[in-house]
Amino acid sequence: MPSQHPAPDTARTDPRRSWRIPDDRRLPALEPLASAVERHEAVALRETLWDTEERVLAGEGVTLTRAHDGSWSLDRGKGPEPLGPDLDFPDDEQPPRDAVEVFLRGRAVGTVRLRDTTTTLVTLRGKDGRVRAEIADVRVDEGDPDTTVLRSARWWALSDDGRDGATARAAERALDDAATEPPSTAAVAVPPTPVLAPERRGNRAKRPRSGTAAAFVLRVLESLRADLVAVDPRVRADGHESMHDFRKVVRRLRSVLAAYRGALDRDATEALRAALAQVGRVAGAARDAEVLHGGLFRSAARAPDGFVDAPTLDRIGERAAALRSAAAAELRQVLRSDDWFRALDALDQILLRAPAGPHAQDDAASFVAKRVDRERARVRRLIDGGSDDLDALHEIRKAARRLRYALQAAGDVADLGKRRLGRLRRVQETLGEALDAAHAAAAYRRLSGPAARDGADTFGYGALATAEHAVLERGLRRSRKVLARL
């Protein structure tokens, strides 16, 4: 019975297997393995690799490449990804920077390496004429723009039709035998592909001894730095939930620096916290605008039927979208500022220099336990001080969040009663819902004047504000119950 899923007439893009070839040996004889063997003309592609004079991108393990057709790609170590133009400053003649500006930080880039890739394809077909396997013989030659000295790399890659057929298996065995056999005396060795030298930012300080408070904090900061450089390009591209994720990383950084003061030099950590606070305020305003826009239909659903008609909701939605876009653009502008670049440099310097604080050599477990106890006491003092107004709830929520981040950062360093993490998360979520409702109600009231076009819009804003105020009142009651259990 014929298969209901015929083989495709092309091989899969992802290779079934690949081999690194150290010399100029030839592909094995493939004609006995298939009904038809097609050898295609070699295709040559020239690319330019771009970086700063100090090789900043190479030092971070990323490669920015421009193809002969003007297209750009970025390789973070897992293969090239196509890059489109920058969101705010598209320019076909200049390299896109948003994806790597977190590393470049205003530095100029230019061509630092030429790359020529020559690919020869061999197609193996079955008796029915369909493609069963495809072999790529790839050679890459790289060199500096001002020299003629080239270094090369070569490999074979085998792709199949996804069926693990006899032709593909036979080709794999033949390539494996040819790739692993000793090189002949006539073969010319292929030198390894050169790796761009990383930027030298100065001598790295001696790392703190493992198990100390300083080593613990540095390890946490290194992880958060990786999160920060991953989310920064997403914010510049206005990616989904990027502002929320960026705001969380900035908050975690500030919380860790505050909760674990003393492990590192306080002057350095407090200066970084202050710099992060500035961008955090802008990120907070952008996130508030995003929440307002995203929750508009939920607010309308909470209002009584007929209070906000569709045309009015559309106009209010356009206004909320405009506010969200303006706030996101302001955040992107901040991320292109020298202040943000200096904050990133300050974080890198802390990780590079590891400036010791008065408790740098303390045992990590005891240091973490003491600091977490201090954060718990801070939360208790704020709760005991009362939660009758929004400002008090806001301060309690921030303190509970800092305690939660401190516990999460502690990992397995000490037994700190992490079962309470879920309770702290509920506190943050419950108080957050109440505070979001308060912000939404205030925003609708504020917009009802200058943004309203007619009486219907004014009434619509008022209905939305009233609906959110009702949510706020319920949220306050739930918040007090949650805090009493905490």
C-alpha positions as CSV (number, residue, x, y, z in Angstrom):
1,M,0.0,0.0,0.0
2,P,1.5,3.4,-1.0
3,S,2.4,5.8,1.8
4,Q,-0.1,8.5,2.6
5,H,2.7,10.9,3.3
6,P,5.0,11.0,0.2
7,A,8.5,12.2,0.7
8,P,9.1,15.9,-0.1
9,D,11.1,16.9,-3.1
10,T,13.5,18.8,-1.0
11,A,15.8,17.9,1.9
12,R,15.2,19.3,5.3
13,T,17.0,22.5,6.2
14,D,18.5,21.3,9.5
15,P,21.3,18.9,8.8
16,R,21.0,15.3,9.8
17,R,24.7,15.3,10.7
18,S,27.8,17.4,10.0
19,W,31.6,16.7,9.9
20,R,34.5,19.1,10.4
21,I,37.0,18.5,7.6
22,P,40.7,19.4,8.4
23,D,42.0,19.4,4.8
24,D,41.1,19.5,1.1
25,R,40.0,15.9,0.8
26,R,37.2,15.1,-1.7
27,L,33.7,13.9,-1.1
28,P,33.4,10.1,-1.4
29,A,31.9,8.5,-4.5
30,L,28.1,8.9,-4.2
31,E,26.8,7.4,-7.5
32,P,26.5,3.8,-6.1
33,L,24.3,5.1,-3.3
34,A,21.4,6.7,-5.3
35,S,19.5,6.3,-8.5
36,A,20.6,9.8,-9.6
37,V,23.3,12.2,-8.3
38,E,23.2,15.9,-9.2
39,R,26.3,18.0,-8.5
40,H,25.5,21.7,-8.5
41,E,27.7,24.6,-9.3
42,A,29.5,26.1,-6.3
43,V,27.8,29.2,-4.8
44,A,30.1,31.9,-3.3
45,L,28.9,34.4,-0.8
46,R,30.9,37.3,0.6
47,E,30.0,38.8,3.9
48,T,31.6,41.5,6.1
49,L,31.8,41.2,9.9
50,W,31.3,44.4,11.8
51,D,32.5,45.3,15.3
52,T,34.2,48.1,17.2
53,E,37.9,48.7,17.1
54,E,38.1,47.1,20.6
55,R,36.1,44.0,19.3
56,V,33.4,44.6,21.9
57,L,30.9,42.3,20.1
58,A,33.4,39.5,19.8
59,G,34.2,39.8,23.5
60,E,30.5,39.2,24.2
61,G,30.4,36.2,21.9
62,V,28.1,37.7,19.2
63,T,28.8,38.3,15.5
64,L,27.2,41.1,13.4
65,T,27.3,40.3,9.7
66,R,26.3,42.0,6.5
67,A,25.7,39.9,3.4
68,H,26.4,40.9,-0.2
69,D,22.8,41.9,-0.7
70,G,22.9,44.4,2.2
71,S,21.0,42.2,4.6
72,W,22.2,41.9,8.2
73,S,22.3,39.0,10.6
74,L,23.4,38.4,14.2
75,D,24.9,35.2,15.6
76,R,24.8,34.8,19.4
77,G,26.4,31.3,19.1
78,K,23.4,29.4,18.0
79,G,23.4,30.3,14.3
80,P,22.7,33.5,12.4
81,E,19.4,35.4,12.9
82,P,18.2,37.9,10.4
83,L,18.1,41.5,11.6
84,G,15.6,44.1,10.4
85,P,16.1,47.9,10.6
86,D,16.0,49.7,13.9
87,L,12.6,50.7,15.1
88,D,13.1,54.4,15.5
89,F,16.1,55.0,13.1
90,P,15.8,52.7,10.1
91,D,18.7,53.2,7.7
92,D,19.7,50.8,5.0
93,E,23.2,52.3,4.8
94,Q,24.0,51.9,8.5
95,P,24.1,48.7,10.6
96,P,21.1,48.1,12.8
97,R,22.2,48.8,16.4
98,D,19.2,48.0,18.6
99,A,20.0,44.3,18.9
100,V,23.6,45.0,20.1
101,E,23.5,48.5,21.5
102,V,23.5,47.0,25.0
103,F,27.1,46.0,24.2
104,L,28.1,48.9,21.8
105,R,26.9,51.7,24.1
106,G,27.4,54.4,21.5
107,R,30.7,53.1,20.1
108,A,31.2,53.3,16.3
109,V,31.3,50.1,14.3
110,G,32.9,49.2,11.1
111,T,34.2,46.3,9.0
112,V,36.7,44.2,10.9
113,R,36.7,41.0,8.9
114,L,35.9,39.7,5.4
115,R,34.2,36.3,5.1
116,D,33.9,34.2,1.8
117,T,31.6,31.2,2.0
118,T,31.7,28.7,-0.8
119,T,29.0,26.0,-0.8
120,T,28.7,23.1,-3.2
121,L,25.6,21.0,-3.1
122,V,25.1,17.4,-4.1
123,T,21.6,16.0,-4.4
124,L,20.8,12.3,-4.1
125,R,17.5,11.1,-5.7
126,G,15.6,7.9,-5.4
127,K,14.1,5.8,-8.2
128,D,10.9,7.9,-8.1
129,G,13.1,11.0,-8.7
130,R,12.4,12.5,-5.3
131,V,15.2,14.0,-3.2
132,R,16.4,11.5,-0.6
133,A,19.4,13.3,0.7
134,E,21.5,16.4,0.1
135,I,25.2,17.0,0.9
136,A,26.7,20.4,1.4
137,D,30.4,20.9,1.1
138,V,31.1,24.2,2.8
139,R,34.3,26.2,3.0
140,V,34.7,29.5,4.8
141,D,37.7,31.8,4.3
142,E,38.2,34.8,6.6
143,G,40.7,37.6,6.7
144,D,41.3,41.1,7.8
145,P,40.3,43.8,5.3
146,D,43.8,45.2,5.0
147,T,45.6,41.9,4.5
148,T,45.6,39.0,2.1
149,V,46.2,36.4,4.7
150,L,43.3,34.1,5.0
151,R,42.4,31.3,7.4
152,S,39.8,28.7,6.5
153,A,37.4,26.2,7.9
154,R,35.6,23.4,6.0
155,W,32.8,21.0,6.8
156,W,30.3,18.6,5.3
157,A,26.6,18.6,6.2
158,L,24.1,15.9,5.3
159,S,20.3,16.6,5.2
160,D,17.6,14.1,4.4
161,D,13.9,14.0,3.6
162,G,13.0,13.1,7.2
163,R,12.3,9.4,6.6
164,D,15.7,7.9,7.6
165,G,15.7,6.0,4.3
166,A,18.4,3.7,2.9
167,T,19.9,6.4,0.7
168,A,20.4,8.8,3.6
169,R,21.9,6.1,5.8
170,A,24.3,4.9,3.1
171,A,25.4,8.5,2.4
172,E,26.0,9.0,6.2
173,R,28.2,5.9,6.4
174,A,30.2,7.0,3.3
175,L,30.7,10.5,4.6
176,D,31.7,9.2,8.0
177,D,34.3,6.9,6.6
178,A,35.7,9.6,4.3
179,A,35.8,12.2,7.1
180,T,37.5,10.0,9.6
181,E,40.1,8.3,7.4
182,P,43.7,9.6,7.8
183,P,44.6,12.5,5.6
184,S,46.5,11.7,2.4
185,T,50.0,13.2,1.8
186,A,48.5,15.2,-1.0
187,A,45.8,16.8,1.2
188,V,46.4,20.4,2.1
189,A,45.6,21.2,5.8
190,V,42.9,23.8,6.4
191,P,43.8,26.2,9.3
192,P,41.1,26.9,11.8
193,T,38.8,29.8,11.4
194,P,40.1,32.8,13.2
195,V,38.3,34.1,16.3
196,L,38.1,37.9,16.8
197,A,40.0,39.0,19.9
198,P,37.7,40.3,22.7
199,E,37.9,43.8,24.0
200,R,40.4,44.1,26.8
201,R,38.5,46.1,29.5
202,G,41.4,45.9,32.0
203,N,42.8,43.2,34.2
204,R,40.2,41.2,36.0
205,A,40.5,41.4,39.7
206,K,41.1,38.3,41.8
207,R,37.8,36.6,42.4
208,P,36.5,36.3,45.9
209,R,36.9,32.9,47.6
210,S,34.0,30.5,47.0
211,G,31.5,30.4,49.8
212,T,31.9,34.0,50.8
213,A,29.3,36.7,50.8
214,A,31.1,38.6,47.9
215,A,31.2,35.5,45.7
216,F,27.5,34.8,46.3
217,V,26.5,38.4,45.4
218,L,28.7,38.5,42.3
219,R,27.2,35.2,41.1
220,V,23.7,36.6,41.4
221,L,24.7,39.8,39.7
222,E,26.3,37.9,36.8
223,S,23.0,36.0,36.2
224,L,21.0,39.2,36.4
225,R,23.4,40.9,34.0
226,A,22.7,38.1,31.5
227,D,18.9,38.7,31.9
228,L,19.4,42.4,31.4
229,V,21.4,42.2,28.1
230,A,18.8,39.6,26.8
231,V,15.8,41.8,27.5
232,D,17.3,45.2,26.4
233,P,17.1,44.5,22.6
234,R,13.5,43.3,23.1
235,V,12.5,46.7,24.6
236,R,14.2,48.5,21.8
237,A,12.2,46.4,19.3
238,D,9.0,47.0,21.4
239,G,8.5,43.3,21.9
240,H,5.6,41.7,23.6
241,E,5.8,42.1,27.4
242,S,9.3,43.5,27.0
243,M,8.7,46.5,29.2
244,H,7.3,44.3,32.0
245,D,10.3,41.9,31.8
246,F,12.8,44.8,31.7
247,R,11.2,46.4,34.7
248,K,11.4,43.2,36.6
249,V,15.1,42.7,35.9
250,V,15.9,46.3,37.0
251,R,13.9,45.8,40.2
252,R,15.7,42.5,40.9
253,L,19.1,44.1,40.5
254,R,18.2,47.0,42.8
255,S,16.6,44.6,45.3
256,V,19.7,42.4,45.4
257,L,22.1,45.3,45.8
258,A,20.0,46.7,48.6
259,A,19.2,43.5,50.5
260,Y,22.8,42.2,50.4
261,R,24.6,45.5,51.2
262,G,28.0,45.1,52.6
263,A,29.2,42.2,50.6
264,L,30.5,44.6,47.9
265,D,31.8,48.2,48.2
266,R,28.8,50.3,49.2
267,D,29.8,53.4,47.2
268,A,29.9,51.3,44.0
269,T,26.6,49.4,44.6
270,E,24.7,52.5,45.7
271,A,25.8,54.5,42.7
272,L,24.6,51.7,40.5
273,R,21.3,51.5,42.4
274,A,20.8,55.2,41.8
275,A,21.5,54.9,38.1
276,L,19.1,52.0,37.8
277,A,16.4,53.9,39.7
278,Q,16.4,56.6,37.1
279,V,15.7,54.2,34.2
280,G,13.4,52.3,36.5
281,R,11.1,55.3,36.9
282,V,10.8,55.7,33.2
283,A,10.2,52.0,32.7
284,G,7.5,52.1,35.4
285,A,5.7,54.9,33.7
286,A,5.9,53.0,30.4
287,R,4.6,49.8,32.0
288,D,1.7,51.7,33.7
289,A,0.7,53.1,30.3
290,E,0.9,49.6,28.8
291,V,-1.3,48.2,31.6
292,L,-3.8,51.0,31.2
293,H,-4.0,50.2,27.4
294,G,-4.1,46.5,27.9
295,G,-6.8,46.6,30.6
296,L,-9.2,49.0,28.8
297,F,-11.6,46.4,27.7
298,R,-11.6,44.8,31.1
299,S,-12.4,48.1,32.6
300,A,-15.3,48.6,30.1
301,A,-16.6,45.1,31.0
302,R,-16.7,46.1,34.6
303,A,-18.8,49.2,33.9
304,P,-22.6,48.9,33.8
305,D,-24.1,47.9,30.4
306,G,-24.5,50.8,28.1
307,F,-22.4,53.3,30.0
308,V,-19.5,53.0,27.5
309,D,-20.6,52.5,23.9
310,A,-18.4,51.1,21.2
311,P,-17.5,54.5,19.5
312,T,-16.6,56.0,22.8
313,L,-14.5,53.0,23.7
314,D,-12.7,53.1,20.3
315,R,-11.8,56.8,20.9
316,I,-10.6,56.1,24.4
317,G,-8.6,53.1,23.1
318,E,-6.9,55.3,20.5
319,R,-5.9,57.7,23.2
320,A,-4.6,54.9,25.5
321,A,-2.6,53.4,22.6
322,A,-1.1,56.8,21.8
323,L,0.0,57.2,25.5
324,R,1.4,53.7,25.5
325,S,3.4,54.3,22.3
326,A,4.7,57.7,23.6
327,A,5.8,56.1,26.9
328,A,7.5,53.2,25.1
329,A,9.4,55.7,22.8
330,E,10.5,57.6,25.9
331,L,11.9,54.4,27.4
332,R,13.8,53.6,24.2
333,Q,15.2,57.1,24.2
334,V,16.5,56.5,27.7
335,L,18.1,53.3,26.7
336,R,20.1,55.2,24.0
337,S,21.3,57.8,26.5
338,D,24.8,58.2,28.1
339,D,23.2,57.7,31.5
340,W,22.1,54.2,30.6
341,F,25.4,53.4,29.1
342,R,27.2,54.5,32.2
343,A,24.9,52.4,34.3
344,L,25.8,49.3,32.2
345,D,29.5,50.2,32.5
346,A,29.1,50.5,36.3
347,L,27.6,47.0,36.5
348,D,30.4,45.6,34.3
349,Q,33.0,47.3,36.5
350,I,31.5,45.7,39.6
351,L,31.6,42.3,38.0
352,L,35.1,42.9,36.7
353,R,36.7,44.5,39.8
354,A,34.7,42.8,42.5
355,P,35.1,45.7,45.0
356,A,35.1,44.2,48.5
357,G,32.7,45.5,51.1
358,P,33.1,45.1,54.9
359,H,31.3,41.7,54.8
360,A,33.0,40.4,51.7
361,Q,34.7,37.5,53.5
362,D,31.7,36.5,55.7
363,D,30.4,33.1,55.3
364,A,27.7,33.3,52.6
365,A,25.1,31.2,54.4
366,S,25.2,33.2,57.6
367,F,25.4,36.5,55.7
368,V,22.4,35.7,53.6
369,A,20.4,34.5,56.7
370,K,21.1,37.7,58.5
371,R,20.2,39.9,55.6
372,V,17.0,38.0,54.9
373,D,16.0,38.3,58.6
374,R,16.6,42.1,58.2
375,E,14.3,42.3,55.2
376,R,11.6,40.3,57.0
377,A,11.8,42.7,60.0
378,R,11.4,45.6,57.5
379,V,8.2,44.1,56.1
380,R,6.8,43.5,59.6
381,R,7.5,47.1,60.7
382,L,5.7,48.4,57.7
383,I,2.7,46.1,58.2
384,D,2.6,47.1,61.9
385,G,2.6,50.7,60.9
386,G,-0.7,50.3,59.2
387,S,-2.1,49.8,55.7
388,D,-4.9,52.3,55.7
389,D,-3.9,54.3,52.6
390,L,-2.4,53.5,49.2
391,D,1.0,55.0,49.9
392,A,1.4,52.6,52.9
393,L,0.2,49.6,50.8
394,H,2.7,50.6,48.1
395,E,5.6,50.7,50.5
396,I,4.5,47.3,52.0
397,R,4.3,45.8,48.5
398,K,7.8,47.1,47.6
399,A,9.3,45.7,50.8
400,A,7.6,42.3,50.3
401,R,8.9,42.2,46.7
402,R,12.4,43.0,47.9
403,L,12.2,40.2,50.4
404,R,10.9,37.8,47.8
405,Y,13.7,38.7,45.4
406,A,16.2,38.3,48.2
407,L,14.9,34.8,49.0
408,Q,14.9,33.8,45.3
409,A,18.5,35.1,44.9
410,A,19.6,33.0,47.9
411,G,19.0,29.8,46.0
412,D,20.4,26.9,48.0
413,V,22.8,29.0,50.0
414,A,20.8,28.7,53.2
415,D,17.5,27.2,54.6
416,L,15.5,30.4,54.8
417,G,11.9,29.1,54.8
418,K,11.3,29.5,51.1
419,R,7.9,28.0,51.5
420,R,6.7,31.5,52.2
421,L,7.6,32.6,48.7
422,G,4.1,31.7,47.5
423,R,2.6,33.8,50.2
424,L,4.8,36.7,49.3
425,R,3.8,36.3,45.7
426,R,0.1,36.4,46.6
427,V,0.8,39.6,48.6
428,Q,2.4,41.2,45.6
429,E,-0.3,40.1,43.2
430,T,-3.2,41.2,45.5
431,L,-1.7,44.6,46.3
432,G,-0.7,45.0,42.7
433,E,-4.3,44.5,41.5
434,A,-5.5,47.2,44.0
435,L,-2.7,49.6,43.0
436,D,-3.3,49.0,39.3
437,A,-7.0,49.8,39.8
438,A,-6.1,53.0,41.6
439,H,-3.7,54.0,38.9
440,A,-6.3,53.3,36.2
441,A,-9.0,55.2,38.0
442,A,-6.7,58.2,38.4
443,A,-5.6,58.0,34.8
444,Y,-9.2,57.9,33.5
445,R,-10.1,61.0,35.6
446,R,-7.0,62.8,34.4
447,L,-7.8,62.1,30.8
448,S,-11.5,62.9,31.0
449,G,-10.7,66.6,30.6
450,P,-8.1,67.3,27.9
451,A,-8.7,64.1,26.0
452,A,-12.5,64.1,25.9
453,R,-14.0,65.2,22.6
454,D,-17.6,65.5,23.8
455,G,-20.0,64.6,26.6
456,A,-20.0,60.9,25.7
457,D,-16.3,60.7,26.1
458,T,-16.4,62.5,29.4
459,F,-19.1,60.2,30.6
460,G,-17.2,57.2,29.3
461,Y,-14.0,58.1,31.2
462,G,-16.1,58.7,34.3
463,A,-17.8,55.3,34.0
464,L,-14.4,53.6,33.6
465,A,-12.9,55.4,36.6
466,T,-15.9,54.4,38.7
467,A,-15.6,50.8,37.7
468,E,-11.9,50.7,38.6
469,H,-12.6,52.5,41.9
470,A,-14.9,49.6,42.8
471,V,-12.2,47.2,42.0
472,L,-9.8,49.2,44.2
473,E,-12.2,49.0,47.2
474,R,-12.5,45.2,46.9
475,G,-8.7,45.0,46.4
476,L,-8.0,46.9,49.5
477,R,-10.2,44.6,51.6
478,R,-8.5,41.5,50.1
479,S,-5.1,43.1,50.6
480,R,-5.7,43.7,54.4
481,K,-6.8,40.0,54.8
482,V,-3.6,38.8,53.0
483,L,-1.4,41.0,55.0
484,A,-3.0,39.8,58.2
485,R,-2.1,36.2,57.3
486,L,1.4,37.2,56.3
